[in-house]
Amino acid sequence: MAWRTLLLALAYAAYAKREGEESSLVQVGPPEKKFALQEEVDHCSGNAFEVLSGRSCNVLQACSGVTRVCCQKEGETCSDVTSKLTPGDLCYAAYGEAPCNLRAFQDKEKLEDVGPMQAFPSVPWDWWPKALTQTGASVHKVTCDGQPFRVVSGDICYAYQTACPNQKFLCCKQAGQTCTAEKSSLFAEDTCWSSTGRPCDDGPDPEPTATPGPTTSGPTPSMKVGDWIKTWSTHQLTPDPWMVICFSGYVKLSDAMGECQRTKSLMPTGPLWLSLGGGNCDAAIGGSVTWSQEVLEDLMASITTVDLSSYEGIFFDLETNSGGCSLSLPGNACGAKSGTSYGTSPSAQLFSQAYDAVKAIGLKVGVSWSYQMPYCMDNAAEIVQVTLASDAVSIVSPQMYNGGGTFTSQETAPAAWNGNSHVSYSDYVNVKGGVYPSYTLYNQQYDMTTNLQNMEQMQSAMLSWANGQGIQSFMDSPGCLAYQNS
């Protein structure tokens, strides 16, 4: 097509001037952690990104199956009709035939990484495009780590150079050394790998081998692994998950049930749990989405009147509450916004009553929080105490990671918004339920066998740490839960 030829020429000219610069596309949502800023943007994911100056539709040509791009200002673009991208516009890659569904973004937040269950999108939940799950489109992933990948029809060097800004050139079986100042040949179905300087004749980088954990504390073949599945990205994470947790970020029972009902047919096979909570204090479109006395009272009144027969249990994701949100102002430590009414802060005892109420209707109870305690609940220490002591809670899942694919024993620091609570993992000594830590997988790692190996490595690292610290409740951990940011 003529416009593609023109864009290709312009892209190469622009690239010569921008060599060495970092990507100009910044992903804006949904925010999924709050500590470490994510460095790379996945333009193929279907999540929103911000268009900055100097970028064209070519940046999306490494995404197999993309039919067009949907933007807030330009509408449908990067198609046979138009290829206009406007700096400052907010866009996402679209797949299949689903029409663009655009609503104004309320916040232009950078994508941040805070924990599986602390995600809340910067736009309404039902805005996020459903084409990925509806069409089953296979998104081509460019690897930047020296591992081989397949060139799809229509790919050009500029797309790979944008996706891998630090690479020097590509090595391909057919094209040889390419994507240099002298050569830009790429052939469909060719096998290539990115190089940061190694000669192409050396072949792809060897696949990394896992370092086994100590045999005395590594995971056993019977280790249980469950999946946290986001309602906006329902791909299965591990083979035959022991449990599947439907995570929407909603704290109200009716909202969470509605979102999980909408995506239930897309969920992996396995015992299904309903997650409640996991958001910051406020939704990006405004209004409280935190735990409050009113939310818990509504839960206890509603569970006997709604049909929860398709769920194995309810998972309480405890991150923020009314008191913590109020104490975090002024500022944005917990995603709180001035002027929001958060209701009455819930007592620890009220959570204990809610756990008992769920168990009374025949459902199991799981509880998760960031690291060793909720990071923004004004009575965090009391929450941990009643949860660990509850006979109703069968699973406690501290989120033990500070980046994809790695385990950490890091602890949430005392602060005003968590009541200056001092809680450590050693306080789990008398926990009634089983300890199943949650870990995040590497981003864009979709092979389930590889994901399972990654989980085994993190569980081994956790067990080694627990053995060294003498924390028996963690040494006895029967399994873990997987989450993936993107």
WOKA-V726880 format. One record per residue. PHI is phi in degrees with one decimal (999 if undefined). PSI is psi in whole degrees, 0 to 359 (none if undefined). Layout:
BEGIN
phi: (PHI & PHI)
psi: (PSI & PSI)
END
This chain:
BEGIN
phi: (999 & -62.2 & -67.4 & -68.3 & -61.0 & -63.0 & -63.7 & -62.0 & -62.7 & -64.6 & -64.6 & -64.3 & -63.9 & -68.4 & -64.1 & -58.6 & -83.9 & -106.9 & -57.0 & 95.2 & -75.9 & -79.5 & -56.2 & -97.4 & -102.1 & -118.1 & -70.8 & -116.5 & -176.2 & -82.1 & -68.2 & -124.8 & -165.7 & -126.2 & -106.5 & -104.9 & -69.8 & -71.5 & -86.8 & -108.3 & -110.3 & -97.5 & -72.1 & -91.0 & -74.4 & 90.2 & -81.7 & -76.5 & -137.0 & -97.6 & -87.6 & -102.8 & -65.1 & 85.5 & -112.1 & -129.0 & -62.4 & -60.1 & -63.0 & -99.2 & -76.8 & -89.1 & -103.7 & -69.1 & 94.6 & -67.6 & -98.0 & -175.5 & -122.6 & -106.9 & -127.6 & -64.8 & -90.4 & -84.3 & 71.4 & -81.4 & -144.9 & 54.2 & -131.1 & -66.3 & -88.9 & -148.5 & -134.2 & -82.7 & -121.6 & -105.6 & -53.2 & 91.0 & -71.8 & -112.6 & -137.1 & -147.2 & -75.0 & -108.8 & -124.6 & 69.3 & -105.5 & -60.3 & -70.0 & -62.1 & -126.9 & -106.0 & -133.6 & -63.1 & -76.0 & -90.3 & -129.8 & -102.9 & -90.4 & -71.6 & -69.2 & -123.8 & -115.8 & -127.6 & 136.1 & -50.7 & -107.9 & -109.0 & -88.4 & -152.1 & -72.9 & -86.9 & -136.7 & -56.4 & -57.1 & -79.6 & -76.1 & -60.2 & -60.2 & -98.9 & -62.6 & -59.7 & -83.6 & -76.9 & -99.3 & 67.5 & -60.1 & -89.8 & -90.4 & -72.2 & -113.1 & -82.3 & -99.2 & -113.3 & -109.5 & 86.0 & -90.3 & -69.3 & -141.5 & -97.6 & -80.8 & -96.6 & -59.4 & 95.7 & -69.2 & -133.2 & -59.3 & -61.8 & -62.9 & -72.0 & -66.3 & -74.3 & -69.6 & -124.3 & -64.1 & -96.8 & -75.6 & -92.7 & -169.0 & -106.7 & -114.2 & -132.1 & -64.2 & -89.8 & -83.8 & 71.3 & -77.0 & -144.8 & 59.2 & -118.0 & -65.1 & -94.6 & -143.8 & -137.6 & -74.4 & -138.9 & -119.5 & -57.8 & 73.3 & -67.8 & -101.3 & -131.1 & -148.1 & -79.4 & -132.7 & -100.2 & 145.5 & -68.2 & -61.5 & -62.4 & -63.8 & -75.3 & 80.3 & -62.2 & -60.6 & -64.2 & -64.0 & -64.8 & -103.6 & -75.0 & -88.3 & -66.0 & -77.8 & -56.9 & -65.8 & -80.1 & -134.1 & -80.4 & -67.7 & -95.2 & -57.4 & -91.9 & -58.1 & -90.0 & -129.6 & -111.3 & -116.8 & -83.1 & -114.1 & -74.7 & -71.8 & -98.9 & -160.3 & -96.0 & -69.9 & -69.0 & -100.5 & -131.5 & -67.1 & 46.3 & -60.1 & -66.0 & -149.5 & -123.2 & -104.8 & -78.9 & -109.4 & -112.3 & 89.6 & -77.0 & -100.8 & -79.3 & -57.1 & -62.2 & -67.4 & -64.7 & -63.1 & -62.6 & -69.3 & -71.8 & -65.5 & -63.4 & -110.4 & -57.9 & -68.6 & -96.5 & -73.9 & -61.4 & -75.8 & 155.3 & -55.0 & -96.2 & -113.8 & -104.9 & -91.7 & -121.6 & 93.4 & 106.0 & -92.1 & -75.8 & -68.2 & -122.2 & -73.0 & -62.3 & -84.9 & 102.7 & 99.6 & -73.8 & -129.8 & -105.8 & -70.7 & -143.8 & -60.7 & -64.2 & -65.1 & -67.4 & -65.2 & -64.0 & -60.3 & -66.5 & -77.6 & -89.6 & -65.0 & -90.0 & -115.9 & -113.6 & -91.2 & -111.2 & -65.6 & -84.7 & -108.8 & -76.9 & -169.8 & -119.6 & -105.2 & -88.3 & -99.8 & -101.1 & -118.9 & -132.0 & -139.7 & -56.8 & -65.2 & -64.1 & -63.2 & -65.4 & -72.5 & -80.7 & -88.2 & -74.1 & 117.3 & -134.9 & -61.2 & -121.1 & 74.8 & -84.3 & -127.4 & -59.0 & 95.4 & -81.3 & -95.7 & -96.3 & 79.1 & -90.3 & -68.6 & -80.7 & -78.2 & -62.3 & -63.5 & -67.1 & -64.3 & -59.4 & -65.5 & -65.6 & -57.8 & -63.3 & -65.9 & -66.3 & -62.8 & -65.3 & -95.0 & 91.9 & -101.7 & -84.0 & -127.4 & -123.3 & -137.2 & -134.5 & -157.5 & -74.8 & 55.2 & -90.6 & -161.9 & -58.8 & -80.4 & -140.5 & -124.6 & -65.9 & -122.8 & -57.0 & -62.8 & -67.6 & -60.5 & -61.6 & -60.8 & -72.2 & -69.6 & -65.1 & -89.5 & -77.2 & -72.5 & -81.5 & -87.8 & -97.4 & -135.2 & -117.6 & -127.7 & -68.3 & -87.6 & -106.6 & -161.7 & -132.4 & 178.1 & -63.0 & 81.1 & -131.1 & -95.8 & -141.3 & -100.2 & -55.1 & -123.4 & -65.5 & -78.8 & -60.4 & -154.6 & -57.2 & -75.6 & -114.0 & 69.5 & 50.0 & -73.0 & -113.2 & -128.7 & -128.8 & -63.3 & -67.1 & -74.7 & -83.0 & -57.8 & -109.5 & -60.4 & -81.0 & -87.3 & -78.8 & -93.1 & -123.2 & -60.5 & -99.7 & -126.5 & -96.7 & -82.6 & -60.6 & -66.0 & 58.0 & -102.1 & -106.1 & -72.8 & -67.3 & -66.1 & -63.1 & -60.8 & -62.5 & -61.6 & -60.9 & -64.4 & -63.5 & -64.2 & -67.9 & -65.5 & -61.7 & -63.1 & -65.0 & -65.7 & -64.8 & -61.5 & -61.3 & -63.4 & -67.5 & -88.2 & 70.3 & -96.5 & -63.1 & -61.4 & -83.7 & -62.1 & -88.9 & -56.5 & -84.9 & 177.6 & -155.6 & -124.0 & -100.7 & -139.5 & -138.5 & -66.9 & -157.1)
psi: (146 & 319 & 329 & 319 & 315 & 315 & 323 & 315 & 315 & 323 & 316 & 321 & 317 & 323 & 323 & 328 & 336 & 10 & 130 & 347 & 155 & 163 & 141 & 6 & 126 & 120 & 142 & 355 & 163 & 146 & 130 & 2 & 166 & 10 & 304 & 123 & 129 & 133 & 324 & 150 & 132 & 99 & 346 & 353 & 341 & 355 & 161 & 146 & 159 & 132 & 121 & 177 & 149 & 8 & 149 & 182 & 342 & 336 & 340 & 5 & 353 & 7 & 105 & 132 & 353 & 127 & 336 & 179 & 138 & 127 & 152 & 317 & 312 & 348 & 223 & 125 & 186 & 45 & 188 & 340 & 315 & 155 & 27 & 128 & 129 & 126 & 135 & 347 & 157 & 125 & 167 & 152 & 131 & 144 & 150 & 206 & 0 & 134 & 155 & 136 & 94 & 133 & 151 & 137 & 138 & 324 & 138 & 72 & 145 & 150 & 125 & 161 & 107 & 356 & 146 & 324 & 16 & 26 & 138 & 126 & 158 & 7 & 166 & 145 & 322 & 0 & 326 & 134 & 137 & 2 & 327 & 316 & 334 & 325 & 342 & 25 & 137 & 117 & 122 & 133 & 124 & 132 & 138 & 14 & 17 & 2 & 148 & 148 & 166 & 134 & 127 & 160 & 132 & 353 & 146 & 163 & 324 & 323 & 318 & 322 & 331 & 319 & 328 & 76 & 343 & 357 & 152 & 324 & 174 & 148 & 130 & 148 & 319 & 313 & 347 & 211 & 122 & 183 & 46 & 180 & 334 & 336 & 138 & 27 & 134 & 138 & 135 & 139 & 1 & 153 & 124 & 166 & 148 & 150 & 136 & 14 & 342 & 141 & 146 & 329 & 342 & 349 & 178 & 157 & 143 & 144 & 137 & 141 & 141 & 139 & 115 & 146 & 172 & 137 & 338 & 344 & 13 & 168 & 149 & 163 & 339 & 9 & 132 & 134 & 124 & 166 & 129 & 120 & 119 & 142 & 345 & 3 & 91 & 20 & 143 & 144 & 319 & 157 & 136 & 61 & 139 & 328 & 152 & 119 & 116 & 110 & 115 & 340 & 352 & 145 & 331 & 139 & 312 & 321 & 314 & 318 & 319 & 317 & 320 & 329 & 322 & 327 & 7 & 321 & 345 & 353 & 149 & 161 & 135 & 164 & 123 & 130 & 150 & 122 & 139 & 132 & 194 & 356 & 174 & 193 & 320 & 147 & 151 & 331 & 3 & 150 & 150 & 138 & 31 & 167 & 135 & 169 & 320 & 321 & 316 & 321 & 322 & 320 & 310 & 330 & 332 & 330 & 340 & 357 & 353 & 163 & 106 & 20 & 339 & 359 & 141 & 326 & 180 & 131 & 119 & 115 & 103 & 106 & 309 & 155 & 176 & 315 & 316 & 320 & 317 & 321 & 340 & 350 & 147 & 160 & 185 & 36 & 327 & 18 & 21 & 150 & 137 & 140 & 351 & 140 & 116 & 357 & 198 & 135 & 132 & 142 & 160 & 322 & 327 & 324 & 319 & 319 & 323 & 318 & 313 & 323 & 321 & 315 & 326 & 336 & 11 & 11 & 153 & 164 & 130 & 151 & 136 & 154 & 170 & 121 & 230 & 352 & 162 & 133 & 341 & 52 & 125 & 347 & 44 & 317 & 318 & 323 & 313 & 316 & 312 & 330 & 314 & 330 & 354 & 129 & 344 & 337 & 117 & 341 & 130 & 126 & 87 & 140 & 100 & 75 & 155 & 20 & 161 & 132 & 7 & 150 & 147 & 147 & 18 & 150 & 146 & 131 & 146 & 141 & 166 & 320 & 350 & 26 & 22 & 40 & 140 & 101 & 140 & 165 & 334 & 344 & 355 & 14 & 325 & 27 & 134 & 321 & 173 & 146 & 115 & 90 & 150 & 135 & 151 & 140 & 166 & 143 & 147 & 23 & 100 & 352 & 121 & 325 & 318 & 319 & 318 & 318 & 319 & 317 & 320 & 321 & 316 & 321 & 322 & 316 & 321 & 315 & 324 & 316 & 313 & 321 & 318 & 328 & 348 & 32 & 97 & 323 & 328 & 326 & 331 & 6 & 124 & 353 & 194 & 171 & 136 & 141 & 152 & 127 & 316 & none)
END
